[in-house]
Amino acid sequence: MQNSRPAGARSPAFRRALTLVSAALLLATALVVSHPGGDAQASGRAQTAVSLLSQGKPATSSSTENAGAAAAAAVDGNTGTRWASAFSDPQWLQVDLGASAPITRVVLNWEAAYGKSFQIQVSDNGSTWSPIYTTTTGTGGVQDLAVTGTGRYVRMLGTQRGTGFGYSLWEFQVYGGTDGGPTACGTNNVAQGKVATASSAENAGVPASAAVDGNLGTRWASAFSDPQWLQIDLGSTQSICQVVLNWEAAYGKAFQVQVSGNGSTWTSIYSTTTGTGGTQTLDVTGNGRYLRVNGTQRGTGYGYSLWEVVVRTTDDGSGPVIPPTDPLNPDFGPNVDVFTPATPQVQMQARLDQVAALQHTNQFGTERNALLFKPGTYTADVNLGFNTQVAGLGLSPDDVNINGHVRVEADWLQQGDNPNNKQNATQNFWRSAENMAVTPPAGQIERWAVAQAAPYRRMHLKSAPEIQLWSGGDGWASGGLFADTKIDNTVVSGSQQQWLSRNSEFGGWNGSVWNMVFVGTTGAPPQNFPNPSHTVVGTTPQIREKPFLYVDGAGSYNVFVPALRQNSSGTSWSRGPAAGSSISLSQFLVAKPSTPVATINAALSQGKHLLFTPGIYHLGDTIKVTQPNTVVLGIGLATLTPDTGKTAISVADVDGVKLGGLLIDAGPVNSAVLVEVGPAGSTANHAANPTSLHDVFVRIGGGAHLGRATVSVQVNSHNVIGDHLWLWRADHGDQVAWDLNTADTGLVVNGANVTMYGLFVEHYQKYETIWNGNGGRTYFYQNEFPYDVPDQASWSSGGGTRGWAAYKVANNVTSHEAWGVGSYSFFNVNPSIVVDRSFEVPDTPGVRFHGLVSVSLGGVGTIANVINSTGGTANAATQQRYVVNYP
């Protein structure tokens, strides 16, 4: 086994991020921000929504360098193809949008041959041009230009090249127009004539229904006390943009306008403590079937009295059309292959080999693939590469049996200084195998030589004498996860540095390096730490397995949502059908990269679930999950990139949301938070039905576009379950430097009683994980400090402390517990860097850690202590330090 690395060797997290794909959506949206102790403040509602207009449209140019660099390559959405001109001035590239449109943004993604002096021009006829942008100091790279103009034709006219070559653009993106999203708040009163109820009525002549009858001569009036409420059932979930309250003399001084999907859990979309009565027209943003005016302080000695309540929405005929999903024949798009037992074996294997060849070394690529197998038996060899998911479509893993292999090999990446040694598995990430049985040929082993973000989930490996988690030779490996998985025989971990096995069943386990953790797993080795480093927890206190797609006996697609389990061990399925519920795919919006965010959010607000098909989704607005029990599931490593600095996806403080199978790739404009679970200040108790995150991965930079985000994931809601998260600031690749792909913190937990299983957080520039909520639990943690710290003076959490701890439990926390936690240093930019500790926690009896390790990889850099001032120094002399329990 490889227990350490020579100085200068690459560490297991030497990774990349994906390249930019041109499919962005810029959606101007309504926003209401509630401020504690004050009124809600509303911004103006958006009147238009902006989309990418140029992709796939006819493009022409003044010249091309050769036949492989045609004008069309600059508008094909593929940053691996480009237009290149002749080596002279002037030159131009022109796109025909097909119709005149307002132009608000142009993005130029230059190859090395860029324009120093150029104009962006628009025209209605392709012959008379008007400039909307001019520069003589272009510097190349990605230029994101805010412009104002209108035209059918858009042209880049280059007048001075920046190099001795021509002009060369990977992509020429033109944004503007509308994308079918909401154009304005509607004028219809959707509350009129609907069912209204109230907390009370002053007398029989002033019922709740009088406030929604369209008659300003009738009114609702409450009893003379606080609080009181009036509630309206709109009949279905609506996107609410305006509420008009026509008060009688008895008005509300302090009240909230609230929405709900179920009539019991309420979210405020407007709040005031200084109401003055009269007619109040409130611009709001919210989604719900039920709307409530909740009065907490009367403005007079009487009750609350309303002549009329008017509710207007953005979807009263002008909003996005939600396309239906046929569960018998869903359109998953071009990146999904569905195999059946009737698929000719030669044809199936040829397609599997084609995807394997495409994805073999394609960690930078924009391609995404899902390989799905309907119930039955197959003979196949699935060699799983980057950005690929293979999954069975049965209700049980044993419904799909592969006679052959589902494997990941370590056969492409150089290890150390030997170019002929390609056994390095430390970059084999971003792939998954799920929900199938595999029976290798007699006597043959299986191999799953992976690093991070490569789950082996809900699998059944039969008959193989062993499954090897590394190359089988002297290769390095840095994974990984087994979840809800049964291995009939032995797991051999070899050089795997760390691994989490949760709710699985093994015939046996052989091997250990630094941090092997077993939670609720039968067949696990006995507890022993640190030699071998086996941290064993007998039962999993609370877990919900990841939802998955399956086909029922009638051929209809569904998503199965496993039930919440308490104090469990072993798989959810091996002793009988798994507990849970099924949702027909007809209840899902099946999204593709071209689906506008406005359509996605409208579907979510109406109570639809969401399935992301494989691809790159460029987001101009936040995807907002507002309804309880919503399932948001990605297949084939569906990737969300927020292009405008907004949060990629947010979840309201509601029960039971399931978010899984997504890669969030930070965009070039810094996002304060990429994934937010619950708004700041969330207070609801979700113990009976927590929100859960499954296989949610984040990366900051490393690919063709710059990535920046202050916080990757922020959990504000209580009782959230994290089931395999890898949060990664790129340590190498393109657009990577200390001051380029900036990212403070991977995970911030503000909610109480949050549990994380399999938490990987790496290379962030400040505290990598911050835990502010009480009752937190972590089962397995893997971290690497940033490689690229330039100097000691610029890297300090203050007070003379050297560096920032990898895992910080806030000083006010009184209860927190963690099992099997490791943190590594590889300060290769400046090996003199010292970090004072891996783990920084308050010294209080309720904060306890078990099975801790700090490692100086190859002795490059120093970790002075494992936890607080305990554990000793990891450096070149002593590269591993262990602490069994703290305190």
HELIX and SHEET records of a PDB file:
HELIX    1   1 ALA A   71  VAL A   75  5                                   5    
HELIX    2   2 ALA A  208  VAL A  212  5                                   5    
HELIX    3   3 GLN A  345  GLN A  359  1                                  15    
HELIX    4   4 PRO A  397  ASP A  399  5                                   3    
HELIX    5   5 LEU A  585  GLN A  587  5                                   3    
HELIX    6   6 VAL A  597  SER A  605  1                                   9    
HELIX    7   7 LEU A  857  GLY A  859  5                                   3    
SHEET    1   A 4 LEU A  25  LEU A  27  0                                        
SHEET    2   A 4 ALA A  49  LEU A  52 -1                                        
SHEET    3   A 4 SER A 168  GLY A 176 -1                                        
SHEET    4   A 4 TRP A  83  ALA A  84 -1                                        
SHEET    1   B 5 LEU A  25  LEU A  27  0                                        
SHEET    2   B 5 ALA A  49  LEU A  52 -1                                        
SHEET    3   B 5 SER A 168  GLY A 176 -1                                        
SHEET    4   B 5 GLN A  91  TRP A 110 -1                                        
SHEET    5   B 5 ALA A  59  SER A  61 -1                                        
SHEET    1   C 7 LEU A  25  LEU A  27  0                                        
SHEET    2   C 7 ALA A  49  LEU A  52 -1                                        
SHEET    3   C 7 SER A 168  GLY A 176 -1                                        
SHEET    4   C 7 GLN A  91  TRP A 110 -1                                        
SHEET    5   C 7 VAL A 142  ARG A 161 -1                                        
SHEET    6   C 7 GLY A 115  SER A 123 -1                                        
SHEET    7   C 7 SER A 130  THR A 135 -1                                        
SHEET    1   D 2 VAL A  32  VAL A  33  0                                        
SHEET    2   D 2 GLN A  41  ALA A  42 -1                                        
SHEET    1   E 5 VAL A 195  ALA A 198  0                                        
SHEET    2   E 5 GLN A 228  TRP A 247 -1                                        
SHEET    3   E 5 THR A 279  ARG A 298 -1                                        
SHEET    4   E 5 GLY A 252  SER A 260 -1                                        
SHEET    5   E 5 THR A 267  THR A 272 -1                                        
SHEET    1   F 4 VAL A 195  ALA A 198  0                                        
SHEET    2   F 4 GLN A 228  TRP A 247 -1                                        
SHEET    3   F 4 SER A 305  THR A 313 -1                                        
SHEET    4   F 4 TRP A 220  ALA A 221 -1                                        
SHEET    1   G 6 VAL A 336  PHE A 339  0                                        
SHEET    2   G 6 ASN A 369  PHE A 373  1                                        
SHEET    3   G 6 THR A 388  GLY A 392  1                                        
SHEET    4   G 6 ARG A 431  THR A 439  1                                        
SHEET    5   G 6 VAL A 400  ARG A 407  1                                        
SHEET    6   G 6 GLY A 376  ASN A 383  1                                        
SHEET    1   H 9 VAL A 336  PHE A 339  0                                        
SHEET    2   H 9 ASN A 369  PHE A 373  1                                        
SHEET    3   H 9 THR A 388  GLY A 392  1                                        
SHEET    4   H 9 ARG A 431  THR A 439  1                                        
SHEET    5   H 9 TYR A 456  LEU A 461  1                                        
SHEET    6   H 9 LEU A 481  ALA A 483  1                                        
SHEET    7   H 9 GLN A 498  ARG A 502  1                                        
SHEET    8   H 9 ASN A 515  VAL A 519  1                                        
SHEET    9   H 9 HIS A 534  VAL A 537  1                                        
SHEET    1   I 8 VAL A 336  PHE A 339  0                                        
SHEET    2   I 8 ASN A 369  PHE A 373  1                                        
SHEET    3   I 8 THR A 388  GLY A 392  1                                        
SHEET    4   I 8 ARG A 431  THR A 439  1                                        
SHEET    5   I 8 TYR A 456  LEU A 461  1                                        
SHEET    6   I 8 LYS A 486  VAL A 492  1                                        
SHEET    7   I 8 GLU A 466  GLN A 468  1                                        
SHEET    8   I 8 GLU A 446  ARG A 447  1                                        
SHEET    1   J 7 VAL A 336  PHE A 339  0                                        
SHEET    2   J 7 ASN A 369  PHE A 373  1                                        
SHEET    3   J 7 THR A 388  GLY A 392  1                                        
SHEET    4   J 7 ARG A 431  THR A 439  1                                        
SHEET    5   J 7 TYR A 456  LEU A 461  1                                        
SHEET    6   J 7 LYS A 486  VAL A 492  1                                        
SHEET    7   J 7 GLU A 505  ASN A 510  1                                        
SHEET    1   K 2 THR A 540  ARG A 544  0                                        
SHEET    2   K 2 LEU A 564  SER A 568 -1                                        
SHEET    1   L 3 PHE A 548  VAL A 551  0                                        
SHEET    2   L 3 TYR A 557  PRO A 562 -1                                        
SHEET    3   L 3 GLY A 580  SER A 584 -1                                        
SHEET    1   M 4 PHE A 588  ALA A 591  0                                        
SHEET    2   M 4 HIS A 609  PHE A 612  1                                        
SHEET    3   M 4 VAL A 631  PRO A 642  1                                        
SHEET    4   M 4 ILE A 616  LEU A 619  1                                        
SHEET    1   N11 PHE A 588  ALA A 591  0                                        
SHEET    2   N11 HIS A 609  PHE A 612  1                                        
SHEET    3   N11 VAL A 631  PRO A 642  1                                        
SHEET    4   N11 LYS A 658  ASP A 665  1                                        
SHEET    5   N11 SER A 692  ILE A 700  1                                        
SHEET    6   N11 ILE A 721  ARG A 729  1                                        
SHEET    7   N11 THR A 755  GLU A 762  1                                        
SHEET    8   N11 GLY A 776  GLU A 784  1                                        
SHEET    9   N11 HIS A 816  SER A 825  1                                        
SHEET   10   N11 VAL A 847  SER A 856  1                                        
SHEET   11   N11 GLN A 880  TYR A 886 -1                                        
SHEET    1   O 8 ILE A 623  VAL A 625  0                                        
SHEET    2   O 8 ILE A 649  VAL A 651  1                                        
SHEET    3   O 8 SER A 671  VAL A 677  1                                        
SHEET    4   O 8 ALA A 709  VAL A 715  1                                        
SHEET    5   O 8 THR A 745  VAL A 749  1                                        
SHEET    6   O 8 THR A 769  TRP A 771  1                                        
SHEET    7   O 8 TYR A 807  VAL A 809  1                                        
SHEET    8   O 8 PHE A 839  GLU A 840  1                                        
SHEET    1   P 2 VAL A 834  VAL A 835  0                                        
SHEET    2   P 2 THR A 862  ILE A 863  1                                        
END                                                                             
